[in-house]
Amino acid sequence: MFIRTAVFCATVLAAPAFAQSVTLTPADPQPSADDLKPGLAVSYGYGGEMRSLDHAEQKLKRAKSGPPLRGLSYDDNTEGEKALTSTSASKVAAAISGFVKFDKAGTFEIEFISNDGIIASIGGQQVALSDGVHSCDPAGPQEVIVPQAGWYALEATYFQRKGTACLIMDWDADGRMGPAPDSAFAHVD
């Protein structure tokens, strides 16, 4: 028993910190500065079971546009406060789209933190998946290779069941890990 436990612990501790690195594809063509609006576009669906991303996808079939998100820096709120820019504090599904800007090429770490579920892609690559009901928890770090400076398409599905809500994208694009600034996000109408 001890040997099996020791082998299991050694295997877990030796696991890589990142999922396999993914190379992002820049938006082509790059959006024109004249066409960009600050923040991210969002549509909301409400009600129902809302315990998984599958439930969220069902609600988003009849989604209605909401006020844009300022970015992805929505810290854990107080129970009863509305989720993101929605009209409700609970049973909210959000389809989020737009662009995120990297000011330089390189290899960076990205991490999404959510309460409850999130699936997100940037530049055509999945960078986060955390399904189910949970507190404001990280989805796990993802190392991304950014081949050139510029705008990269961002798509995400998020849901909030009940209680508090959060949705944050951390990155180390400026040399330290922390929330991506709201100015890094834009969308077109």
N, C-alpha and C positions, 0 to 999 in steps of 0.2 A: 504494500500500500504506500509506504513512504517513498519508494523509488518511483512509482507511477506519479505521485503527487509532485515530486521534485522534477521529473521530466516535464510534466504539464506546466509547472511554474516557469521552468527555463524556456520552454517553447513560447509561452505567452510573453515573457519579458524580452525575448529576442525578436518579437514581431516588429516589423518596420513601423515607424511612426506615421508614414503616409501610405495611402493607397497608391497604386502605381501612378507615376507622373503622367499627366495628359497634356498634349499640345493643343492650345486654343487656336481657332481660326478667326482672324480679324473680319469684321463686317466688310463685305465687298458688294457694292461700293461703300466707302466710308460715308456716314451721314453728313450732310452739309450743316454747318453751324447755324445757318438761317432756318433750318427745318427742326432743330432740336429744341425741346422744352425741358426745363429742369425736372428732375425726379423720374419716377417710373410709372408707366400706365398700369392701372389695376381695374379688374372687374370682380364683382362679388356675387356669391351665391349664399343663401341663408337657409337655416333650419335643418330638420331631419337628424339622422343618427350622428354624423360627423365624428367618427372614431378612426378614420383612416384616409389615406390619399384617394382610395377608390371612392369613398363616400363624397369627398370633396369634388372629385371629377364629375360625379353625378349631379351635384348641385350647380356646378359651373356650366352645365349645358344650358341653363337659363339665366346666366349671369348678366348683370347690368353694370355699366361703367361707374366707377367711383372717382372721387378726387384723387389726383396723382399722389403717390408716395413721395416723400421728400428725398428718400434714399432707402437704405436698409440699415437704419440705426434706431430701431424701436426697442428700447430697453424694456425689461419686465415691468408691466404696468400694475396698477392696483386693481384688485378684483372689482368688476362692475364698470371699469373704464372701457370704452369702445376699442376694439381690435383694429390696429392700423388706422386707416381713414374710413373704415366701414361705419355703418349705422347701428351696429350691434356689438355687445361685449362677448357674446357666445354664439356657438354654432355658425361660424363664419368660414367660408372658403374664398380664397383669393387666387386669381390668375394674374400674374405679374409679368410685365414685359418691358423691354427697353434696351438700353446699352450701358455698359460700364467702360470707363476709359482708363487705360494703363498709360502712364506718361513715358514709360521706357520699356524696352524689351528686357527679358530676363526670366529667371525662375523664381516663383513666389509661392507662398503658402496662403491658402484661402480656407476659411472655416465659417460655416453657417451655424447660427445658434437660434433655436426656435422653441416655441411653446404654442402649438403642438407640432404637427407634421410639416415637412418641407421636402420637396424634390426640386433641384435647381440645376440649370445648365448655363454655361458661359462659353461663347465661341464654339458652339456645337458639341461640347463635352459635358457629361454629367459631373458636377462638382460637389453635390450634396444629396443625401438621401437619409431621412430620419422619419419613419412612418410611425403611426400610432399616437396615443395620448401620453404626454410626458410633461415634466416641468421645463423651464427655460434651460435646455441642455444643448451642448454642441453635437453636431452631426459627425464630427471627426474631421481632422485636417486633410486637405487635398493639395498636393503640390501641382502647380500649373506652370507650363512653359509658355511664355508670351513671346512670339517670334518678332513682333514689331510693336512700336508704340501706336496707340490709336484706340478706336472704339470696337468693342466686342459685344455681340448680341447676348442678352440675358433673358432667360425664361424661367419662371418658377411657379409651382403650385404650392400653396400654403393653406393650412387650416388651423382654426382655433376652436376647441370644443367648449370649455367653460373654465372659469377661474381667471387667472392672470394670462396675459399674452405677451410674447416678445418675438421679434424677428430682427436679427443682426447678421451682417456679413463682416467678419474680421479679415484683415489681410496684412501682409508685411511689405506692401509695394513701396512704402516710404522708409523702409529700413527697420521698422519695429512693428510688432503685432498689435493691432487695434482696429476699431471700427473703420471701414472704408468711409471717407468723407462723403456727405451728401452731394458735393460738387462733382463726384466721379460718376454720377448717374444721370442719364437723360433718356428721353423718349421722343418719338414723333407722333403727331396726331393722325 
